[in-house]
Amino acid sequence: MTPAPGLDVPSLEQLSARGTTDAPMMRETARVDDATKPTDVESGANDTCFRAVVASSAPVKAWFADASYGVRGELAESAGIVPPRGPVCAKKGERLRLVVDATAPGTIARAVVWQSP
């Protein structure tokens, strides 16, 4: 998705470069060009933790949700680190979903997700 003129949303490459400081000792697991659609992540064969960086062209709320749609970790009230105070963890085989709620029509949102090794 290409941003409309005048919108300055960081690229996926720019968001990914934040991994060394925002998600140290984690590995990148997903790059999401349209984060306004929920993104599933799965813990796999081990318990694991997730963190994301979200950038958007308008204010958004972002969080990780579990299978029952319960919020895991903290809700981020704006684009940035999700969850804001530290990773959210999932048990072996559990699936979580990164949800970005954009209320303004035409909002562009991108995300990069990391998980613990």
N, C-alpha and C positions, 0 to 999 in steps of 0.2 A: 504494500500500500504506500503510495507516495503522498506526503503531506501537502495540503493546500498551500499556496503561496502565503508567506508571512508566518507560518507555523514552524516553530523550531523544536522538533521532537528528536532527541538523540537517536542515532542509528543503533541497530542491534550490536554492531561492533563496538561502539562507544559504551554501551551498557555492559557488554561482556568484559571490557577492560577494567571495570570496577570490581571484578571478582576478587582480585588480590587483596583489596582493602575491605570490601563489604561482605565477602564470604570466604575468609581465609580458611585454608585447609579443606575446602569443599571443591567438588568438580562440577563443571557446567553440565546440565542435563537437558535443557530446552531453551531455544530461542523462539520467541513468539512475536511475529510481526503484527498480528491483530489480537491484542490481549483483551479486547472487549468481549471476546468469546472465551468461555471457561477453558482452562488448560489442565488436563489430568496429568498427575505424576504418581508414580507407584514406588513403594519402598523396595519391592523385590524380595530377595531371599533373606534379608536382614532388616532389623530395625534401622531406620535412617532419619535424618533431619533435612528439612528444606528451607531455602530462603530465596527471595526473588528481588529484583530491582525492576521497578515499573516507572516508565516515563510516559507522559501524556500531554496532549495539546490543550486540555481543559481539566479542571479539578475532577478527581475520581476518588473512590474509596476502593481499597483492595484488601483481600484476605485469602487465607487458605481455608477450605471447608472440607469436612469429612463426608462419608457416604450419606449421613442423615442430615446434611446441609448445616451442621453445627460449625460455628466459627472456631478454628484452631489457631491458637496464638492470639495476637492482638490484631485488631482492625487498623489498617493504615488509613488515616483521614486524608491523605494526599499522596501523590506519586512519590516514589522513593523506595526505601527498603521495606520489604514485607516479610514477616512481621517486623515492626520497628525495633524491638528490643532484643531480638535473638531468634534463632531458627525455630521452626515448628517441627515436631517429630511425629513419626508414624511407625506403627508396629509392622513386623514382617508381613509382607503381602498386602498391606493396607494401601488403599488408593486415596489420595487427596486431590483437591482441585483448586487451582489459583483462580480466583474470581476478581474481576475488575469491573466495578460498577461506574459507568460513565453516564451522567445524567444529561449532559449537553449533547444535542444531536450532532453527528459528524465528528465526535471526538476520536482522535487517533491515539492509540495506546500501544506501547511495545513493552515487552518484558523479557528478562533472562532469568532462568531458574537454576539454582545450584542445589546439590545434595551432598550429604556427607559421604565419604568413600565407603 
